[in-house]
C-alpha cells in the first residue's frame, strides 16, 4: 500500500488535510493538517516520502506547540516545545 493509499484509508483526504505526493505516491512538499475551524494544526516538509525541512505544530488558538528540523528523515538540531506558559528547547 502506498502512502497516498494509506492516507486515504485513514480518512486523511478531507478538507482538514492538504497533502502532496510525488509520482510514486510518496509525500512530497509541504503537507498540512488543519483544525475544523480552519487554523493550521501541523505542517510537515517532505522529500519523496522522507521528512526533510521544518515540521511545525500549533495549538488550536494558533500558538506554537512544537518545531523540529529534519534532514533525510532524521531529526537535526534542537526541538522547540511550547506550553501555553513556557517555551522549552530540547537538543
Beta strands, then each sheet from edge to edge (+ up, - down):
strand 1: 17-18
strand 2: 29-34
strand 3: 40-47
strand 4: 50-51
strand 5: 53-58
strand 6: 64-71
strand 7: 74-82
strand 8: 87-90
sheet 1: 1+ 2- 3+ 4-
sheet 2: 1+ 2- 3+ 5- 6+ 7- 8+
end
